[in-house]
Amino acid sequence: MNNTLNTALVLAKCGMKVYPLSVGSKVPVPGSHGEHDATNNPDTIKGWFNYNPNFNLAINLKASHLAVIDLDHHGGSTNGVQNYSKYILNHGKTYVDTLRTYTEVTPRSGLHIFYKLNHDFGNKDIQLMPGVELLTGKTVIAPSFINEFNKGYRAEYQGFQSLSYDKVQPLPEWIADLAKEAQEQTVKPAAVYENYQPGQKRWTGRLLDDLVHGAPKGDRNNYLTQLTGKMFRVGADSDSIYNLLAFANSNCEPPLPDREINSIFGSILKKSGGR
């Protein structure tokens, strides 16, 4: 069986919505409707590749309830893999564990890290940091590798068949927070006021909610660590952060001892440059 067709059918059987691309490219087939043609219907998919067995393949991420962290490494000064790795390592094991999800190597040594999409970020890709984008509404090329073949290009789908929902984590909340911060920072002030509706919760409102929610025994360290990281990311003074951290801890059941609060604060303070 055509390897591309086989991959498309495997993904479709998992419930993922796929559609064809022009041969050797990321461009939809001329005359098609691109991502709007995405389906998991096997007969439709077979019809595409009976017409042209050399079509490339894409996944409609939003329709498939998936998100992808796209790490670019095109040389030069921007290295998304390095930037993202440093960020993850600076936030400890909780963040490192979120890498235990299906991941592909992309052309030029980049990465695509797959997550289940549990938020609505609209239809625009979101830059989280230099060389790092969150892909949600946008489709992503499948597979990763397109190699030169007979004066043209041939997609290589080795290993892509292993993508399935049971190998994909839900999108971590800290990534969702970064995306929401990035979205709000790109909105012009006039647009914020023009589109604002009374009672509409923004990122700051969610942060305030987090301060009073607390956490039960067993979740307290992760809750307070992530909360402290958020406060440092928005540029709050360290004294303010420490006082708010103590307040958030008072809402935990039971509160952590002061020495553990000091340890959490000191660790994040050091990773944030000692501000």
N, C-alpha and C positions, 0 to 999 in steps of 0.2 A: 504494500500500500504506500502511496505517496506520503512521505514523512510529514510534510506540512499538513496535509489532510488528516493524518492520524493524530497529530497534535491537536488540531482544531476539534476533532471529535472527542478526544480525551477531556479537553477543557470544557466542552459543551456538556458532556456527560456529568461533570461536576456541578453544572448549573451556570457556568460562566458564559458571558455573551461575547462572541467573536465576530469579526468581519474581515473581508479581504482587503489587501493593499496592492498597489501596483508592484510589478516584479522588481525585487531588489531595492525597495524604497519604503518610506513611511507615508507616502501619499496615497489617499484612497483611489480606488479604481475609477478611471474616467467614466462618467455617466452614472456612477453609484451615488448613494447618499451617505457615504462614510460611516461614522459611528451610529447613525440612525438605522443602518441596516443590520446592526449587531443582533445576533440570535444564538440560541443554543439548539435550534432545530436541526437534527442531523441531515435530513433530506435537503434542506436549503444549503447547508454547508457543502454537501457532496456535489450539488449542482454547480457551485462556484468553481470547485477544483476540477470538475469534469470539463468545464469551459476552458480553464487555464490552470493546469497543475502547478505552474510556477508562481502563482500569486503568493505574496507575502501575507502576513497575518497580524491582526491587532486585537486587543481586548478592550471593550468598552468598560472602563473601570467603574464608573458610576452605576451603570446598569448591572454590573456584576457585584456591586457592594464591596469593592476593593479600593484600597489606597496604596500608593507606592511612594517611598522616599527615594528620590532620584539623586544619586551622588555622582557629579561629573568630575572627571579628571582629564582635561584636554591639554595638559601641559601649561607652561607659563606660571603665573603667580596664583591662579585659583585652583585649589585642590580640595574638592568637596569631600572626598574620602578622608583626607587628613583633618579637615575642619570638623567634620561630624564625629570622627573618632575621638578627637581631643575633648569635644563637648561631652560626649558620653562618659569618657573616663573621668572627667572632672566632677561628675555627679554620682559616681559610685555604682555599686552592684545593682541597685534598683533599675537604673537606666541601662546598664550592660545586659541585664536579663531580657530587655525588650528586643534585643538582637536575635533572640532564639525564635526566629520566624523564617519563612521561605525567602531566600535571597538569590539573585542572579548576578553574575558578572556581565557587564555590558561592554560594548566596543570601547577601546581606549582606556581600559582598566577602571571603569566606573562600576557602580553597583545599583541594582534595583531591589529595594527591601519592601516586601509585600505585607500589608496589614488588611484586616477586615475593616471596612468603612462603617463607622458608627456615628458619624457627624455629617452635617450638610454644610459644605464650604462653597457651594455654588459651582460654577463651571470654569473657574480660573485656577491655573497652577499657582502655588504660593511659594515664594522664596523664603526659606527659614533662616538661611545664612549663606555666605558666599559659596557657590557650587553645590548648594543643597536645596532641592525643591520638593514640595509635597504635591504629588499628582493625584487628583481625585476626579474632577469632571472630565479632564483630558484623557485621551486614550494613550496606551503605552505600546510600543512595538513588542511583538512577541514572535520569535524568540529574541534573545539578546544579540546573537552573532549573525552578521551578514558577511560572508567571505567571498572574495573574488573567485569567479568560476566561469571559464570559457568566455572571456571578454565581457562578462556581465557579472552578476552577483547572484549568489545562491544562499538562501537562509539555512542556517544550521540549528536544528532544534534539539540537539543532544541534551538530555536531562530536563528539558522544559516540561515533559509530560508528567513530572513528579509534582507540579503545582496542583494543590488541592486545598480546599477550605480547612481541612483538619490539620494542615501544616502551617496555617497562617494565624498569627495572634491578632486580637482586636487592636485597633489603633490606640497606643498608649495616651493617657490623658495629658502627659507633659508635652507630647508632640502636638496634640490638639490645642493646647494653650499657646505654644509657639506660633501656630498657624493663626489663631485668633488675634494674637498680638500683632503679627505681621499684617493681617488684613486691616486692623484698625489704624495702624501707622500709615497705611497707604491711602486712607480716606482723608480728603481735604477737610479742614475745620468747617467750612461753610456747608459741605455735604453732610457732615455729622449732624449739624443742627437742623438742616433741611429735612433729613430723613428720619430724625429721631422721633420716636413715639413715646409718650409718657408711660413709664413702667417698663420700657424695653430694657432688658438686662444686657449690659456690656461687659467687657472683660474685667473691668474694675469692680463691677457689681458681683461678679462670680468670685473674685478674690476676697471681697468682704464676706461673702457667704461662707467661703472656706475657713475664714478665721474663727467663725463661731460654731461650725459644724462639729468639731471635735472628732475623735475616733476611739473605737473600743480597743481593749487590750489585744495586742497582736498586730494591730495596724498603726499604732501610734508613731513609731519611728519613721515609717515610710510617709505617713501623712505630714508630720512636722518637717521632715527633710525636704519634701517636694514644696511645701508651703514656704519654707525659708528660701529655697531657690527662686521661687516666683518673685518674692519680695526683693531679692537682690537684683533680679533681671529688670525690674521696673525702675531701679535706681534709687530706692529708698535709703535713707541714712542707716548706718549700722545700729545706732542706738535705738532708732525707731523699730527696726526689724527685731532686735532682741526683746524689746518690750511687747511687741505684738506676738512674738513667738511664745513668750511666757503667758500671754493672755490666751492664745490658742491652746496651749498645753492645759490650761485650767479647765477647758471644756472637754478634755479627754477623760475616759473612764477606765482606770484611775489615771490621774496625771503622772507623767514621768518624773523621776527625781531630778533635782536641779542639776546634778552633775551630768546627766544624760542630755539635758537641754543645752548646757554649756558645750558639750562635746559636739552636738549637731550644729550649733551656731558657729563654733570655732572652725569646724571642718568646711562649711559652706563659705565662711568669711575668707578662709585661706584660698579656696579655689576661685573666689571672686576677686582676688587681688588685694585682699586685706583692706578694703575701703572702710 
